[in-house]
Amino acid sequence: MRRLTATVAALAAATGLSAGLAAGGPTAKPQLRVVSLQPFAVAGSGFRAGERVRVTVRADGDVAARTDAADARGRIGVRFRAMTLAQCPTYVIAARGDKGSTAGLRSVPRPCGPDR
């Protein structure tokens, strides 16, 4: 009897969980990644569909910003054509959506130059 009750409880919990996800449950946390250094390009995912996302980049003493609308899957992509980066760039990227989504990315210092 206990085993049957536990099985029924587990099935009810699983059904409730899947219904919550289908009805707009938790979504992926927004994330950014650098796609290219020349030209500097950034891709993002996990934003809300249709959200207008402003991406700001601070790199090697330069600052630039672009805005893109997230597609139906929550993805964005922006290029910073005028931004030229050194061989070993240091950058900080921030993205803020008009529906409240935020994401950030910072370069990881790595050995660079003739002393590598």
N, C-alpha and C positions, 0 to 999 in steps of 0.2 A: 504494500500500500504506500509506504514511504517513497519507494522508487518511482511509482506512478505519479505521485504528487510532485516530486522533484522534476521529473521529465516534463510534466505539464507546465510547471513554473518556468523551466528553461525555455520551452517553446514560446510561451507567452512573452518572455523577456526578449527573445530574439525577434519575434514578430514586431514588437513595439519599437525595437531599435531600428529595424530595417524600414519601418514606416516613418520614423523620425528622420532618417537620412534621406528618404525619397521626398519628404515634404520640405526640403530646404534645411537640413541639419547642418552640422559644422562643415565648413569648406576648408580647403588648403590654405595655409598661411602664405601670404605673398612673399615671393622670393625674387632676387635679382641675380643675373650672371652677366659677365662681360663676354660678348660674342667675338669682338674684334678690337684690336688696338689701333689699326690704321685702315679706315677711319674708326674712331672709337665708337663702339656700338654696344648697347645694353638691351638684354631681353628680360622680360619679367613674366611671372605666372602666379596664379592664385588670387588675382584681383577679381573684383565683382564685374560681371558682364556689363558692358556699356559704361563702366566707370572711366572718367577722365582722370588720367594719372600724370602728374607733373614730376619729371625726373630731373634732378639737379646733380651735376658732377663737379667736384673740385679735384683738379689734377694738376700737379706740377705748377702750382701758383695760378692756374686758370680756372674760371668758373663759367659753366654753361648750363642752360636748362632747356628742355623740350617737353612737349605734352603729347600724349597719345591716348586714344580710347581703347579700352580693353575689349577684345573680341568676345564672342559668346562663351569661349572656354576660359576667359579671364587672363588672356595673354596680351602682352604689349611688346613693342620693339621700337627703339629710338636710335638714331645715328647723330653723332656730333662731328660733322664733316670738317668744321673749322678748328677743331681741337687737335693739336699735335702733341704727342706724348714722347717723353724721353725713352731711351732704350729700356730703362728699369723704372717704370712709372709708379708713382704713389698716388692713389686716388681714394676718394670717398664719394659714394653714390647714395642719394636719398630719393625715395619715391613716395609721393603722397597723393592718394586718390580723393576725388570729391565726394565719395561715399564712405570715407573713413579708413580705407586700407592704407597701410604704411609698410615700407620695406627699406632695408639699408644693406650696403655692402662696402667693405673696406679692403683695400689691397693688403696682401700679406708681405711684409718685408722679406726680401730674399737676397742671397749673395749676388752681387752684380758688379760689372766692371772688370778691370784688368786683374784685380786681386782674387777673383773667384777661385 
